[in-house]
Amino acid sequence: MTVAIVADAHLGGPGGPAGPLVAQLRALPDEGVDRLVLLGDLCQVWVGFPQYETEETRALLAAVADLRARGVRVEYVEGNRDFFLAEGVYRSRFDAIASEAAFVAGGVRYLAVHGDGLNDRDRQYRAWRWLSKSAPVRAVIRHLPRRIVAPLVHSTERRLSETNFKHKVRVPEAAIRRYAERRLAEGHDVVLFGHFHEPRSWRVAGGEARLLEAWFTSRRVERFG
């Protein structure tokens, strides 16, 4: 099996328009890819209700529909800029929407997670993450009229970018190592992370922890297998 992964495209933000990524995705079946894992934050902000749909989300969903029709399994791992995708109208547009994805490629057992929230010292961010994805917030935004959609999305994006900056100036290596060692002990060889945007890797007890470069800087679809 050949598995492709895209992390942190941030379409509509630093990733720009959807066209270049969509072209790469549509080419995957001809390149022998059997499975695609979208490792969160494909759009700058993606809220899982139709009144929040953007040009970028529409283009991405059309590409996903084409891939699935051509036999590629497509899974979405929710990131910190994704809200209620698994509970909204888009859940049937993917083969799975979850908090992680496990796969075997080239005889190696991978676990792919987005990676936000694993730094237990970043309490401000963890509190904001819990609140922004809570059931009460979901109940409110699900029924918001279209005229206030844009201000809410922009406000959410601003809060995400400003939350607890001191924990964003460096990669939390110790927290990543602790998390990876715990998950590797469950029977994986490599834990893949998005979220941190820069490519790095460490050997840890039980295997490897690897950070994937953000698509918006690499413009590359990662392949395994």
C-alpha positions, 0 to 999 in steps of 0.5 A: 500500500502507498499512503499519501499525507498532507498536513497543514496546507492552510488554504485561504491563509498562508497556503493560498488558493486551493488550486495547486493542492487540488491538482496534486491530489487529483494526480494521486491515483495515477501515481499508485496511491491507495490511501490519503490521510489529510492530517489536519488544518487543510484550510485556514479555518474549517467549520463543519456546517454549510453556512461556513463553506468557503471556496477552498473547502468546496474545491477540496471536497470536490477533489476528495469526491473524485479520489474516492470515486477512483478507489482511493481511501480518504481520511481526515484527522482533525486539526486545531483549525478544524471544528466539528467536521466529524459531527456536521454535514461533511462526515459522509464526504470522507471514508473516516474523520477521526483524531488519528489514523494508523496504517502500515506502509513498506512494512512499517507501522505508522500512527498519524496525529495532528499534534496540537494539545499534547503540550500539557504545559500550555494550559492556556491553549488547552483551555481554549481548545476545549472551549472552542470545540465544546458541545455548547459552542457547537450548538450555538454556531450550528444555527448562526445566520450567514451574516455573522459567519465571517466575523466569527471565523476571523475572530476564531482565527485571530484567537488561535494565532494569538493564544499563548505565544510563548509556547509557539516559539519553539517545538515542545520536544520533551512533550513530543517525546513523551507522547510518542513513547507512550503511543509507540508502546501500543504497537507502532513504529513511527508516530507522525505529527502535523501542526508544528510545520517544520520537519524534524525527527527523533529516535525515542524508546520504541521507534521514531517521532517525526514532524511533517513539514507544512504543505504551505511551505513545502508544497509537497505531498508526503508518500509512505510505502 
